[in-house]
Every structure is written in structure tokens, then in C-alpha cells.
Amino acid sequence: MRAAVVESPLKIRIDKVPLPVPDVGAVRVRLEGCGVCGSNLSAWEGRPWFNYPLAPGELGHEGWGIVDALGSNTTKFKLGDRVAMLSYRAYAEYDVASEESMVKLPENLRNHLFPGEPLACAINVFRRCRIEPGQNVAIVGIGFMGALLTALAAQSGVNVIAISRRKTALQVAQACGAAEAIPMEDHFRIIDQVNTFTKSQGCDCVIEAVGCQGPLDLAGELTRERGRLVIAGYHQDGPRQINLQLWNWRGLDVINAHERDPAIYLRGMEAAVEAVASGTLNPAPLFTHTYKLEELPEALNAMKNRPDKFMKALITL
Ligand SMILES: [Zn+2]
């Protein structure tokens, strides 16, 4: 099969490698596609803690496709089932995963592209926000995750304030139900605008969905006393500084919403499949860019540079 190999930072080649063999309790999937995730950037750009070359297909973890081989002791799936999965080498034509980390896609999603992992991630982050109707919620950073969170929050009856650098992303947030859209330009002006919107109360919950220092600082400033600061951005390119004086004074609940428990991941993925199948969540307009496997460098660069209207890149096979 063909698989993308990150040879060194900013360098990818396509290799021919043997088909992976599913282990006990695992299933092999012929991939139809794989989402390209912001968390890939640190390995793509290079950090001292990565060893290159990476394994064939490695970094791809948002795959979906057709079950093609079953390992021993598998019970959940049959050959030909269409599934979304959490696996780790899905920038390739095939990947294997435990059957405990995949979800069957129902017939009415036949024509849907379905990167399950980021959809599960949005559902799981949203659950950890514990938002209640009538609250003011700011979402700092409107990428794919921020837009999904805007839709989930708006549907549950909260006032969503979307904050983003890009005008087109703010338009997406408004289409997803944001009550207020603020350009991420001037730190103090944003704080003023949020204060005006919330009648000087601040936000009950702020979701930081960028993964950079500046937006994290801003998110802290916007959270009210005893409010909830939810860190959904991926902060794995190095250490951060935090204004603990402020966090401590306001008595904030700070949630690191990066999910680590595979069972909760699976539940999030099941809930995502249900939400999309029943029409309560519609990620399709957010899949703005698709690429072939050999165009993975272009996909990663697009994610980094965020061209106009970019929300999410997918590799399709
Ligand atoms: Zn991801």
C-alpha cells in the first residue's frame, strides 16, 4: 500500500509498504480519507523531541473507511462495514485499530466525509464546558473546533461570543449561531466589547481553541469570577506562561479538555455519529479543502497558513 512518511521536518515522501496486519481485537480499514489536524503541526515543523523519519502513515489519526480484514477475537464489525476510527497511522491507504476505537457509520451517512476523531473531540470538549442555557460563552479562535463548539453551544441556548482573527471565520461562526462576532485584533478592545455584551459580568465560560499564548491570555481575561476556562487548543509546541495571579484571584475553574481516556473518546465518536446522522450537527460546510495523499505537505501548509475561508483540510483516498 502507499503511505505518507514524514522524512524530516517539512519533508514528506510516499512509500510503498506492506499492508498492516490486524492484531487480536483489531480491525484493518481501507481508508476513504483522513482529516488533517492542527496537532500535526509540531511534528511537521520539527521539534527536538520527535525522531525522524516517522512511521509510515504516522500523524494521521482522523481516518474513516471500509473494514477490510478482521483480527482474531473481534466481534463488533464485519467485512464491508463503513467506520470512523481513532488510529495513528492513517495517512496511508490502510490502517489498523482496536475495534474499541471505531464506530460504525449508518447507511444515511453513506455520502458523508467523516473524520470521527475531531468530531468526537468537539463533543467531548463541549461536555466538559458544562454550559447551562442563558449563560454567556466566549469562544476564542474559530477554526474547525471553534465552529463546531459554536454550533453545539448556540443550540443549547447560550449566548455565544465568537472571537477570531479572520473575517470569514467570524461569518462562519455567525452562521453556526454566534450572537456576537468580534475580530481578534486589539486585546483591550475585545475585553471592552465582551464587557459591553455581558453587562460587565464577563463570561460564565470561555473556550480557548487556538493553542497559542496570546489567545490563552485573552481567554483568562474574559472569564468571570468563579467562571470556567476551558482549554481546548493544543498547546504542545512548548511551555506557556499563565497569569496565575488573575486566575487565582477570580477563582477560575480551569479545564484542560484534551481528552486522554479512550473509552470517553469512543463515546464522543458515537455521539458525533448520532448528531450528524440525526441532523443536529452539520460539519460538511466546514470541510473546505480536500487533498490527495501525495498533497499532504500542501494540506499541512494550508492548515498552518489558513488561507481565506479555510476551516478544515481532509485527505481523500
Ligand atoms: Zn485530531
Residues whose N, C-alpha, C, O or C-beta is under 5 A from the ligand:
A	BS01	ZN	C37 E117 P118
